Amino acid sequence: MASVMDSVNQRTQLVGQNRLELLLFRLGGKQLYGINVFKVKEVLQCPPLNQIPQRHDVVRGVAHIRGGTIAIMDMNLAIGQPAVENISESFVIITEYNGSTQGFLVQAVERIVNTNWESIHPPPKGSGNENYLTAVTKMDENLVEIIDVEKILAEVSPLDESISEGIIEDGISERVIKRHILITDDSTIARKQIQRVVEKMGIKTTLKKDGREALTYLEDLVAEGKDPNEELVLVISDIEMPEMDGYTFTAAVRENPKLKDLHIILHTSLSGVFNEAMVKKVGADDFLSKFNPDLLAQRLNDRIFELTGEPLIELPKKE
């Protein structure tokens, strides 16, 4: 399985084509689960685990891998199911999210499949707000559930959502009082994290759960005779989303004469494989790795400066 990961760089060719590759795995039953290959660094047989004091219930231990120590989380426990059994016969999926590396213990790893974001859909209505899914799809008539890993990580190791003193400039919201910020992300946790930062700055938000929903919203503004450039400060978009990913969403915005001048920030946990060439390819204005409240707030300061010409403040360093 490790050799299958050697071609990750070639997968950057999927950018802008609304395509992705999923690593399929199981957690002990017949149900198939999936994770985007872009997030996966390595797959290996579970190594010996060392216990650590006062660990979170989901963390089964730590492992020494490639010269580093990595927390190994039980994916089954993380989504409220019984623990994965027979650890020594199980597998660990090593991932990178938000600039950090972690391992997820799973019962079995199946294969990598190439698919299209259009065939991946939001969780069915009625599944509740507390479920751990961001999307579902079908492979060979089998339902594949795509887990909201950001929700798991937020519960196991909550991110600091505070903004350093001095970042939010006095009166900044009054400069864009009639505008708001469009946020699109398939993860409920990620949407709320961004929303809280923006609203701490006193700026209104509109939330959408995928690129297609966000594009429809923008097109509806135009149909109503409104100018999206006058309505919005900017758009903050995730990259991985069902129906329409952030790359395709950005490309579609740039192709629309009424929308092409919108300021778009791609905000994603794909920091390990993302590069500036990808930003340029789809025409985004900026890229920001999740999740740094200070940097996000500073990007908003920068954009409001562009719109209003007001002086900026310098970004203080956190101690």
C-alpha positions as CSV (number, residue, x, y, z in Angstrom):
1,M,0.0,0.0,0.0
2,A,2.9,2.4,0.7
3,S,4.1,2.1,-2.9
4,V,0.6,3.3,-4.0
5,M,1.3,6.6,-2.2
6,D,4.5,7.3,-4.2
7,S,2.6,8.9,-7.0
8,V,0.8,11.6,-5.0
9,N,2.6,14.3,-6.9
10,Q,1.1,13.1,-10.1
11,R,-2.4,13.5,-8.6
12,T,-2.0,17.3,-8.6
13,Q,-3.0,17.0,-12.2
14,L,-6.6,16.5,-10.9
15,V,-6.6,20.1,-9.9
16,G,-9.4,22.1,-11.6
17,Q,-11.1,18.9,-13.0
18,N,-13.4,18.4,-10.1
19,R,-11.9,15.0,-9.5
20,L,-10.3,13.3,-6.5
21,E,-9.0,10.0,-5.3
22,L,-10.3,8.2,-2.2
23,L,-8.5,5.7,-0.1
24,L,-11.2,3.2,1.0
25,F,-11.0,1.4,4.4
26,R,-13.1,-0.5,6.8
27,L,-13.6,-0.3,10.6
28,G,-14.6,-3.9,11.4
29,G,-17.8,-4.3,9.5
30,K,-19.0,-4.3,5.9
31,Q,-19.4,-0.5,5.8
32,L,-16.8,1.2,3.5
33,Y,-15.3,4.6,4.5
34,G,-13.2,7.0,2.5
35,I,-10.5,9.6,2.9
36,N,-9.0,11.9,0.3
37,V,-5.6,10.6,-0.9
38,F,-4.2,14.1,-0.8
39,K,-4.5,13.9,3.0
40,V,-2.7,10.6,3.3
41,K,1.1,10.4,3.8
42,E,1.5,6.7,4.4
43,V,-0.4,3.5,5.2
44,L,1.2,0.8,7.3
45,Q,0.6,-2.2,9.5
46,C,0.0,-0.9,13.0
47,P,3.3,-0.6,14.9
48,P,3.7,-1.2,18.6
49,L,1.9,1.5,20.6
50,N,3.2,3.2,23.7
51,Q,0.7,4.4,26.3
52,I,0.7,8.0,27.5
53,P,-0.8,9.4,30.7
54,Q,-4.0,11.3,30.6
55,R,-4.5,10.6,26.9
56,H,-7.8,11.3,25.2
57,D,-10.1,8.2,25.1
58,V,-9.9,8.1,21.3
59,V,-6.0,8.0,21.3
60,R,-4.9,4.4,21.6
61,G,-1.3,5.3,22.1
62,V,1.7,6.8,20.3
63,A,4.0,5.2,17.8
64,H,7.5,6.0,16.6
65,I,7.4,6.3,12.9
66,R,10.1,7.7,10.5
67,G,12.0,9.3,13.4
68,G,8.9,11.0,14.9
69,T,6.3,10.3,17.5
70,I,2.7,10.3,16.2
71,A,-0.5,10.0,18.1
72,I,-2.6,7.0,16.9
73,M,-6.4,7.6,17.1
74,D,-9.0,4.9,16.9
75,M,-11.2,5.9,14.0
76,N,-14.0,3.7,15.3
77,L,-14.0,5.2,18.8
78,A,-13.8,8.7,17.2
79,I,-17.2,8.2,15.5
80,G,-18.8,6.7,18.6
81,Q,-18.4,3.0,17.7
82,P,-16.7,0.1,19.6
83,A,-12.9,0.2,19.5
84,V,-11.0,-1.5,16.7
85,E,-10.0,-5.0,17.8
86,N,-6.8,-6.9,17.1
87,I,-4.6,-3.8,16.9
88,S,-1.5,-5.8,15.8
89,E,-3.5,-7.0,12.7
90,S,-4.9,-3.6,12.0
91,F,-3.6,-0.7,9.9
92,V,-2.7,2.9,10.5
93,I,-3.4,5.7,8.0
94,I,-0.9,8.5,8.5
95,T,-2.5,11.8,7.5
96,E,-1.6,15.5,7.5
97,Y,-4.3,18.0,8.5
98,N,-3.9,21.6,9.4
99,G,-0.1,21.3,9.3
100,S,0.0,18.5,11.8
101,T,0.6,14.7,11.4
102,Q,-1.6,12.1,13.0
103,G,-2.4,8.4,12.6
104,F,-5.9,6.8,12.4
105,L,-6.3,3.1,13.4
106,V,-8.5,1.2,11.0
107,Q,-9.4,-2.5,10.7
108,A,-8.6,-2.9,7.0
109,V,-7.4,-0.8,4.0
110,E,-9.1,-1.7,0.7
111,R,-7.9,0.3,-2.3
112,I,-7.6,3.7,-4.0
113,V,-10.4,4.8,-6.4
114,N,-10.6,7.7,-8.8
115,T,-13.9,9.5,-8.8
116,N,-15.6,12.9,-9.4
117,W,-16.7,15.4,-6.8
118,E,-20.1,15.5,-8.7
119,S,-20.7,11.9,-7.6
120,I,-20.0,12.8,-4.0
121,H,-23.0,14.2,-2.1
122,P,-23.7,15.8,1.3
123,P,-24.9,13.4,4.0
124,P,-28.6,12.5,3.7
125,K,-31.1,14.8,5.4
126,G,-32.1,13.4,8.7
127,S,-28.7,12.2,9.6
128,G,-28.5,15.0,12.2
129,N,-26.0,17.7,12.9
130,E,-23.8,15.5,15.2
131,N,-22.9,12.9,12.6
132,Y,-19.3,12.5,11.6
133,L,-19.8,12.5,7.8
134,T,-19.0,15.3,5.3
135,A,-20.2,13.3,2.3
136,V,-21.3,10.0,0.9
137,T,-20.8,8.3,-2.5
138,K,-21.3,4.9,-4.1
139,M,-18.6,2.5,-5.4
140,D,-19.7,-0.7,-7.1
141,E,-23.1,-0.2,-5.6
142,N,-21.6,0.0,-2.1
143,L,-22.2,3.1,0.0
144,V,-19.0,4.9,1.0
145,E,-19.1,7.3,3.9
146,I,-16.5,10.1,4.0
147,I,-15.7,11.0,7.6
148,D,-15.4,14.6,8.8
149,V,-11.8,14.2,10.1
150,E,-11.7,17.9,11.1
151,K,-14.6,17.3,13.5
152,I,-12.7,14.4,15.1
153,L,-9.5,16.5,15.5
154,A,-11.4,19.4,16.9
155,E,-12.9,17.1,19.6
156,V,-9.6,15.3,20.4
157,S,-7.4,18.4,20.3
158,P,-9.3,21.7,20.0
159,L,-7.6,24.4,18.1
160,D,-7.0,27.8,19.6
161,E,-9.6,30.1,18.0
162,S,-8.5,33.3,19.8
163,I,-7.2,36.3,17.9
164,S,-4.1,38.0,19.3
165,E,-4.6,41.4,20.9
166,G,-4.1,44.2,18.3
167,I,-5.0,42.1,15.3
168,I,-8.5,43.4,15.0
169,E,-8.3,47.1,14.2
170,D,-10.8,49.4,15.9
171,G,-13.7,50.3,13.6
172,I,-12.8,47.9,10.9
173,S,-16.3,46.6,10.6
174,E,-17.7,50.1,9.9
175,R,-15.6,50.4,6.8
176,V,-17.5,47.5,5.2
177,I,-20.8,47.8,7.1
178,K,-22.9,46.9,4.0
179,R,-20.8,44.0,2.9
180,H,-20.4,40.4,4.2
181,I,-18.1,37.5,3.7
182,L,-19.2,34.3,1.9
183,I,-17.8,31.1,3.6
184,T,-18.1,27.7,1.9
185,D,-16.9,24.5,3.5
186,D,-18.4,21.0,3.8
187,S,-17.2,20.6,7.4
188,T,-19.6,22.1,9.9
189,I,-16.7,22.5,12.3
190,A,-14.5,24.3,9.8
191,R,-17.4,26.7,8.8
192,K,-18.0,27.6,12.4
193,Q,-14.3,28.2,13.1
194,I,-14.0,30.6,10.2
195,Q,-17.4,32.3,11.0
196,R,-16.3,32.9,14.6
197,V,-13.1,34.7,13.5
198,V,-15.0,36.8,11.0
199,E,-17.7,37.8,13.4
200,K,-15.2,38.7,16.1
201,M,-14.1,41.3,13.6
202,G,-17.7,42.5,13.4
203,I,-18.3,41.4,9.8
204,K,-21.4,39.6,8.7
205,T,-21.2,36.1,7.2
206,T,-23.1,33.9,4.7
207,L,-22.4,30.2,5.0
208,K,-22.6,27.5,2.2
209,K,-21.7,23.9,2.4
210,D,-20.1,23.2,-1.0
211,G,-19.0,25.0,-4.2
212,R,-22.1,24.4,-6.2
213,E,-24.3,25.9,-3.4
214,A,-21.9,28.9,-3.2
215,L,-21.9,29.4,-7.0
216,T,-25.7,29.2,-7.1
217,Y,-25.9,31.8,-4.4
218,L,-23.6,34.2,-6.4
219,E,-25.5,33.6,-9.6
220,D,-28.8,34.3,-7.7
221,L,-27.4,37.7,-6.5
222,V,-26.7,38.6,-10.2
223,A,-30.2,37.4,-11.2
224,E,-31.7,39.7,-8.5
225,G,-29.8,42.7,-10.1
226,K,-27.2,42.9,-7.3
227,D,-23.5,43.3,-7.8
228,P,-21.6,40.6,-5.9
229,N,-18.6,42.8,-5.8
230,E,-20.6,45.4,-3.9
231,E,-22.2,42.8,-1.6
232,L,-19.1,40.9,-0.6
233,V,-15.8,41.7,1.0
234,L,-14.4,38.4,-0.3
235,V,-15.1,34.7,-0.5
236,I,-13.4,32.1,1.7
237,S,-13.6,28.6,0.1
238,D,-12.5,25.2,1.2
239,I,-11.0,23.0,-1.6
240,E,-12.4,19.5,-0.7
241,M,-16.2,19.7,-1.0
242,P,-18.9,17.4,-2.5
243,E,-20.8,18.3,-5.7
244,M,-18.2,21.0,-6.7
245,D,-14.7,21.4,-5.2
246,G,-13.0,24.7,-4.4
247,Y,-10.8,24.6,-7.5
248,T,-13.8,24.1,-9.9
249,F,-15.8,26.7,-8.0
250,T,-13.0,29.3,-8.4
251,A,-12.6,28.5,-12.1
252,A,-16.4,28.9,-12.6
253,V,-16.4,32.2,-10.8
254,R,-13.5,33.5,-13.0
255,E,-15.4,32.4,-16.2
256,N,-18.4,34.5,-15.3
257,P,-18.1,38.2,-16.3
258,K,-20.3,39.3,-13.4
259,L,-18.3,37.4,-10.8
260,K,-14.7,37.3,-12.1
261,D,-13.4,40.1,-10.0
262,L,-14.5,38.6,-6.7
263,H,-11.6,38.2,-4.2
264,I,-11.2,34.4,-3.4
265,I,-9.1,32.9,-0.6
266,L,-8.7,29.1,-0.7
267,H,-8.6,28.0,2.9
268,T,-7.8,24.3,3.3
269,S,-6.0,21.7,5.3
270,L,-4.3,20.4,2.2
271,S,-1.1,22.3,3.1
272,G,1.1,19.2,2.6
273,V,0.6,19.1,-1.2
274,F,-0.7,22.5,-2.1
275,N,1.5,25.0,-3.9
276,E,1.4,28.4,-5.5
277,A,1.1,26.9,-9.0
278,M,-2.3,25.5,-8.1
279,V,-3.5,28.9,-6.9
280,K,-2.5,30.4,-10.2
281,K,-4.0,27.6,-12.2
282,V,-7.5,28.2,-11.0
283,G,-7.2,31.9,-10.5
284,A,-7.6,32.2,-6.7
285,D,-6.3,35.4,-5.1
286,D,-4.7,33.8,-2.1
287,F,-4.2,30.5,-0.2
288,L,-4.3,30.0,3.5
289,S,-3.7,26.8,5.4
290,K,-6.2,25.9,8.1
291,F,-6.5,27.0,10.8
292,N,-4.7,30.1,12.1
293,P,-7.0,32.8,13.4
294,D,-4.4,35.5,13.4
295,L,-3.4,34.9,9.7
296,L,-7.0,34.7,8.7
297,A,-7.8,38.0,10.5
298,Q,-4.8,39.6,8.9
299,R,-5.9,38.5,5.4
300,L,-9.3,40.2,6.1
301,N,-7.4,43.4,7.2
302,D,-5.4,43.3,3.9
303,R,-8.5,42.9,1.8
304,I,-10.4,45.7,3.7
305,F,-7.3,47.9,3.1
306,E,-7.6,47.2,-0.6
307,L,-11.3,48.2,-0.6
308,T,-11.1,51.3,1.7
309,G,-7.5,52.5,1.6
310,E,-7.4,52.6,5.4
311,P,-3.9,52.0,7.0
312,L,-3.1,48.5,8.1
313,I,-1.7,47.4,11.4
314,E,1.3,45.1,11.7
315,L,0.7,41.5,12.7
316,P,2.1,40.9,16.3
317,K,3.8,37.7,17.1
318,K,2.2,35.3,19.6
319,E,4.5,34.5,22.4
